[in-house]
Amino acid sequence: MDISRRNFFVAAGAVSIPLLLAGCAGFSTAGTKPTPRKGTLTFTTWGTDSELAGFKTAIARFEKANPGSTVTLNAVPYEQMFTNIDAQLQAGNAPDIFRVPYYTFGSYAGRSQLLDLTATLPSGFSDRFTPQAWRAVQNADKPFGVPHHTDTSVILYNKALLASAGVTAIPTTLEKAWTWKEFEGVSEKLRASLPDDKFPFAYNWQGNGVTRWLSWLFQADGRFLAKDLTSPAIDSKAGRAAVDFTKSFFDKKWVPQNDSVKSTTYASDIWYSQTAAMTWGGAFLLPDAASTLDFEWGATFAPRNVRGGSDFGGNALVATAGTKQPELATAFLDFMTQEKSMRDFCEAASLLPTRADLVESGITFAQRPELSPVFIGQASTVQAADSGQVASPSMSKIITVLKDQLEQAFIGGQSTDATIKGLSDGIAAATAS
């Protein structure tokens, strides 16, 4: 099974800011020499081949810059990752460092299982990141990790199928992204052009990817959590608009029935087989798509409504609260988010940076480099308030609520009013427990 197409799916404009931490290892300020760190760290992660290669390269550079330091990398399948981590945390033998999706981060930070980096990160460290990225690693306004990279979903489209339906005006800038109304028109053209066993698009909300449904809520300028992150906010005009619109995908046969939230068939596979003309997909798909697809394809921006909005995917790097090497662990987290480390990792693995300077200057993916600006532009539509909700300590429980209620809405015939009530009640219970 190809991790870049399956396992990872289950996981899944800024200003220039001066770099206050310019040293290549340890922490330093202008005019000072970095202090090498010594000791041994254990680091557990999953990843594609490109990601694991990037981690190994960065670790070698860190060890060279810090003579006497060792970082032992333990790569595991995604399916086993957090079962193992949870058991190790319970037993008191967890790794010093591990990788965690933003939507899972809050549950670990909320249980005091991660190292509070407030005392070990130097002043100004947060300035290197975009606001939405830094907000995604906060718990009670304290940092419990570093935003290593992000990813977001854009529309990947089959050029021939869109052209045959007369869809020729493909947005080339974020400002010209289709509105919901325009996207509806595109979908109707495709539905009329395609045979009954093919569909206008497939959406990538399967499994824990259900958090990508929230993009529609954000585009309607809505929230699912109140600003204090302790009560539901989805019972709103925006919440109803998002449920209504996404329910219509199934009612109008714009997506196949097996594109539901709890389906075991992933949206990318539906698109790969040319059963759908478009799909939503992250940048991590680019290497696989570039090497395997035998049709011409491109990428454009996700639709917008009241505003643009998108999913804040990707992963943070965190240190466990019980690490015996807090200073070395912090130095490693710093190193992994320095400019060269992040650029090299993201370009090779087709992932998006969280550093403000790299967002501003742009990066160039190793595969389909011309699509890099589409993904970086789409990621800029994520607001700090959006990523902050997804990093809530209650998010793992809220994911279950989203799965259950949206499945009923999409293929179970549940009304929008009943879905909103189910979502609101479920989120209230999740945040109270």
C-alpha positions in Angstrom: 0.0 0.0 0.0 1.4 3.4 -1.0 1.8 5.6 2.0 1.7 8.8 -0.1 -1.8 8.0 -1.4 -3.4 6.2 1.5 -1.8 6.3 5.0 -1.1 9.9 4.8 -4.7 10.7 4.0 -5.9 9.3 7.2 -3.3 11.3 9.2 -4.5 14.6 7.1 0.5 36.8 2.5 2.9 37.3 5.2 5.5 40.0 5.9 9.2 39.5 6.1 10.4 39.0 9.7 14.0 39.3 10.8 15.4 36.0 12.0 16.4 36.4 15.6 17.9 32.9 15.9 20.4 32.7 13.1 22.7 30.1 14.5 22.8 26.6 12.9 22.6 24.8 16.2 21.7 25.5 19.7 20.4 29.1 20.3 22.2 32.3 19.4 21.6 35.9 18.7 23.5 38.2 16.3 27.2 38.3 17.2 27.2 35.3 19.4 28.4 31.8 18.6 25.9 28.9 19.0 26.4 26.7 22.0 26.8 23.0 20.9 24.5 20.6 22.8 25.4 17.1 23.9 23.4 14.0 24.7 21.0 11.5 23.1 17.5 12.1 21.8 15.0 9.6 20.5 12.6 10.8 17.8 9.6 8.8 16.6 7.7 9.6 13.4 5.9 8.2 10.4 6.4 9.5 6.9 6.7 9.0 3.2 10.1 8.0 1.8 10.8 11.7 0.9 9.9 12.8 4.5 12.0 10.2 6.1 15.0 11.0 3.9 14.5 14.7 4.9 14.5 13.8 8.6 17.7 11.8 8.2 19.5 14.6 6.4 18.5 17.1 9.0 19.5 14.9 11.8 22.9 14.3 10.3 23.4 18.1 10.0 22.2 18.6 13.6 24.7 16.0 14.9 27.5 17.5 12.9 26.7 21.0 14.3 26.5 19.5 17.8 29.4 17.2 18.4 28.5 14.7 21.1 24.8 14.7 20.3 22.9 11.8 18.8 19.3 11.6 17.5 17.9 8.1 17.1 15.2 8.1 14.5 12.4 5.5 14.9 10.1 5.3 11.8 6.8 3.5 12.3 3.7 3.1 10.1 1.1 5.8 10.7 -1.5 3.2 11.8 0.7 2.2 14.7 2.1 5.7 15.5 -0.2 7.0 18.2 -1.2 3.6 19.7 2.5 3.2 20.4 3.0 6.8 21.6 0.0 6.5 24.0 1.2 3.2 25.4 4.7 4.6 25.9 3.5 7.8 27.6 1.4 5.6 29.9 4.4 3.4 30.7 6.8 6.4 31.1 9.2 5.4 28.3 8.0 7.7 25.5 10.5 9.2 23.0 12.0 12.6 23.6 10.6 14.0 20.4 7.6 12.9 18.2 5.6 14.2 15.3 1.9 14.9 15.7 -0.9 16.3 13.4 -2.2 19.7 14.6 -5.7 18.2 15.1 -4.2 15.7 17.6 -1.7 18.1 19.2 -4.2 19.6 21.6 -5.2 16.4 23.2 -1.6 15.7 24.3 -0.9 19.3 25.4 -4.2 19.4 27.3 -3.2 16.2 29.2 0.2 17.8 30.2 2.1 15.2 28.3 4.2 17.6 26.3 7.1 19.8 27.3 6.1 23.4 27.9 8.6 25.3 25.8 8.0 28.7 27.4 11.1 28.6 29.5 13.5 27.0 27.0 12.6 29.0 23.8 14.3 32.3 23.6 12.4 35.6 23.3 11.3 36.3 19.8 11.2 32.6 18.6 7.6 32.9 17.6 8.4 35.7 15.1 9.7 33.2 12.5 6.3 31.7 12.0 3.1 32.8 10.4 0.4 33.7 13.0 -1.8 30.7 12.0 1.1 28.3 12.4 2.2 29.6 15.8 -1.4 29.5 17.0 -1.6 25.8 16.1 1.0 24.8 18.8 -0.5 26.8 21.7 -2.3 25.5 24.7 -3.5 28.0 27.3 -1.4 30.6 25.4 1.8 28.6 25.9 3.9 26.8 23.2 4.0 23.0 23.6 5.7 22.3 20.2 6.9 23.9 17.0 5.0 24.0 13.7 7.2 22.0 11.4 5.2 22.2 8.2 1.7 22.5 7.0 -0.3 21.4 4.0 -3.6 22.4 2.6 -6.1 21.2 -0.1 -6.5 22.7 -3.5 -8.5 21.5 -6.5 -6.7 19.0 -8.7 -8.4 18.7 -12.0 -8.4 16.5 -15.1 -7.8 19.0 -18.0 -9.5 16.9 -20.7 -12.7 16.3 -18.7 -13.1 20.0 -17.7 -12.4 21.1 -21.3 -15.0 18.6 -22.7 -17.6 20.2 -20.4 -16.8 23.7 -21.6 -15.0 24.7 -18.4 -12.1 26.7 -19.7 -11.8 29.6 -17.3 -9.7 28.1 -14.6 -8.7 30.5 -11.8 -5.0 31.4 -11.8 -4.9 33.7 -8.8 -6.4 33.5 -5.3 -8.4 36.6 -5.9 -10.2 34.9 -8.9 -11.0 31.7 -7.1 -14.4 30.4 -7.9 -17.2 31.6 -5.6 -19.5 28.9 -4.3 -22.0 30.0 -6.9 -19.4 29.8 -9.7 -18.3 26.4 -8.4 -21.9 25.3 -8.5 -22.1 26.3 -12.1 -18.9 24.4 -12.9 -20.2 21.3 -11.2 -23.5 21.5 -13.1 -21.6 21.7 -16.4 -19.6 18.7 -15.5 -22.6 16.7 -14.3 -24.3 17.4 -17.7 -21.2 16.4 -19.6 -20.2 13.3 -17.8 -21.8 9.8 -18.0 -23.8 8.6 -15.0 -20.9 6.5 -13.6 -18.5 9.6 -13.5 -18.8 12.6 -11.3 -17.8 16.3 -11.2 -15.5 15.9 -8.1 -14.6 14.0 -5.0 -13.8 15.6 -1.6 -11.0 14.5 0.7 -12.9 14.3 4.1 -12.4 10.6 4.7 -11.3 9.3 8.1 -9.7 12.0 10.3 -9.6 14.1 7.2 -13.2 15.0 8.2 -11.5 18.2 9.6 -11.3 19.3 5.9 -15.1 19.8 5.9 -14.4 22.7 8.2 -13.0 24.6 5.2 -16.6 25.1 4.0 -17.5 26.4 7.4 -14.6 28.8 7.5 -15.4 30.0 3.9 -18.9 30.9 5.2 -17.0 32.8 7.9 -18.2 30.5 10.6 -16.7 28.8 13.7 -17.3 25.4 15.3 -15.9 26.5 18.7 -16.5 29.8 20.5 -13.5 32.0 21.1 -12.8 30.5 24.5 -12.7 27.0 22.8 -14.9 25.6 25.5 -18.3 25.7 23.9 -19.9 25.1 20.5 -20.5 27.9 17.9 -21.6 26.0 14.9 -25.4 26.7 15.4 -25.2 29.8 13.1 -26.1 31.0 9.6 -22.6 30.0 8.5 -23.0 26.5 10.0 -26.2 25.9 8.2 -24.8 27.3 4.9 -21.9 24.9 5.1 -24.1 21.9 5.9 -26.7 22.8 3.2 -24.0 23.3 0.5 -22.1 20.1 1.2 -25.3 18.0 1.5 -26.1 19.1 -2.0 -23.0 17.4 -3.4 -24.7 14.1 -2.8 -28.3 15.2 -3.6 -27.2 16.6 -7.0 -24.8 13.6 -7.7 -21.8 15.8 -7.9 -19.9 13.2 -5.9 -20.2 9.4 -5.8 -21.9 7.8 -2.8 -18.6 6.3 -1.8 -17.1 9.7 -1.3 -18.7 9.9 2.1 -16.9 10.8 5.4 -16.7 7.2 6.6 -15.9 5.6 3.2 -12.8 3.5 2.9 -12.3 4.8 -0.6 -10.2 7.9 -0.7 -11.0 10.9 -2.9 -7.6 10.7 -4.6 -8.2 7.2 -5.7 -11.6 8.2 -7.2 -9.8 11.0 -9.1 -6.8 8.8 -10.1 -9.2 6.3 -11.7 -10.8 9.2 -13.7 -14.2 8.5 -12.0 -14.2 12.2 -10.9 -13.1 15.2 -12.9 -11.7 17.0 -9.9 -10.6 16.3 -6.3 -9.3 18.2 -3.3 -5.8 17.2 -2.5 -2.7 18.3 -0.5 0.7 19.1 -1.9 2.0 15.8 -0.5 0.2 14.1 -3.4 2.3 15.7 -6.1 5.2 13.2 -6.3 2.8 10.3 -6.5 0.5 12.0 -9.1 3.4 13.2 -11.2 4.9 9.7 -11.5 1.7 7.6 -11.9 -1.0 9.6 -13.7 -1.4 9.1 -17.5 -3.6 12.1 -18.1 -2.9 15.8 -18.1 -3.9 17.6 -14.8 -3.5 20.9 -13.1 -4.3 22.6 -9.8 -6.4 25.6 -8.9 -7.6 27.3 -5.7 -10.5 26.1 -3.5 -13.7 28.0 -3.8 -14.5 31.0 -1.6 -17.8 32.4 -0.1 -17.8 35.2 2.5 -14.0 34.7 2.5 -11.4 32.2 1.5 -10.8 29.3 3.8 -8.9 26.1 3.8 -7.7 23.2 6.0 -4.6 23.7 8.2 -3.0 20.3 7.7 0.5 19.1 8.4 2.3 18.3 11.6 4.1 19.8 14.6 7.2 18.5 16.3 6.9 18.1 20.1 9.0 17.1 23.1 7.5 14.9 25.8 7.1 16.4 29.2 9.2 13.5 30.6 12.3 14.1 28.4 15.6 14.0 30.4 17.1 16.3 27.8 14.8 19.4 27.6 17.6 21.8 26.5 18.8 19.4 23.8 15.2 18.6 22.7 14.5 22.3 22.4 17.7 22.9 20.4 16.6 20.1 18.0 13.1 21.7 17.6 14.8 25.0 16.9 17.1 23.5 14.3 14.3 21.7 12.5 12.5 25.0 12.0 15.5 27.1 10.8 15.3 28.4 7.3 17.5 25.8 5.5 16.1 22.8 7.4 12.5 23.8 6.7 13.2 24.7 3.0 15.0 21.5 2.2 12.4 19.3 3.9 9.4 21.0 2.4 10.8 21.2 -1.1 11.8 17.6 -1.2 8.6 16.3 0.4 6.1 18.6 -1.3 4.9 20.2 1.9 4.3 23.8 2.9 6.5 25.9 5.2 5.3 27.5 8.4 8.0 30.2 8.5 6.8 33.6 7.4 10.0 34.3 5.4 9.6 31.1 3.3 5.9 31.9 2.8 6.8 35.3 1.5 9.7 34.2 -0.7 8.1 31.0 -1.8 9.6 27.5 -2.1 9.9 25.3 -5.2 8.6 21.7 -5.0 10.8 19.1 -6.5 7.8 17.7 -8.4 5.5 20.0 -10.4 7.3 23.2 -9.2 4.9 25.4 -11.1 2.1 24.4 -8.7 4.0 25.6 -5.6 2.3 29.1 -5.6 -1.2 27.6 -5.8 -0.6 25.6 -2.6 1.2 28.5 -0.8 -1.5 30.9 -1.8 -4.3 28.6 -0.7 -2.6 28.1 2.7 -2.7 31.9 3.2 -6.5 31.8 3.5 -6.2 29.9 6.8 -6.7 32.4 9.7 -5.1 32.0 13.1 -8.6 31.6 14.6 -9.2 28.6 12.3 -6.0 26.8 13.2 -6.5 27.6 16.9 -9.8 25.8 16.9 -8.4 22.8 15.2 -5.6 22.6 17.8 -8.2 22.5 20.6 -7.6 19.9 23.4 -11.1 18.6 22.5 -10.4 18.1 18.8 -10.0 14.3 18.9 -13.5 14.0 20.4 -14.9 16.6 18.0 -13.6 14.6 15.1 -15.8 11.7 16.1 -18.8 14.1 16.3 -18.1 15.4 12.8 -17.8 11.9 11.4 -21.1 10.7 12.9 -23.2 13.8 12.1 -21.9 14.5 8.6 -22.2 10.8 7.6 -25.9 11.0 8.6 -26.3 14.3 6.7 -24.6 13.1 3.5 -25.9 9.6 3.0 -28.4 9.0 5.9 -31.0 11.6 4.9 -30.6 13.7 8.1 -31.9 17.3 7.8 -29.7 20.3 8.1 -31.5 21.4 11.3 -31.0 17.9 12.9 -27.3 17.9 11.8 -26.6 21.3 13.3 -28.3 20.2 16.5 -26.3 17.0 16.6 -23.0 18.8 15.9 -23.7 21.5 18.5 -24.7 18.9 21.2 -21.8 16.7 20.4 -19.3 19.5 20.5 -20.7 20.7 23.8 -20.3 17.2 25.2 -16.7 16.9 23.8 -15.6 20.2 25.3 -17.2 19.4 28.7 -15.5 16.1 29.2 
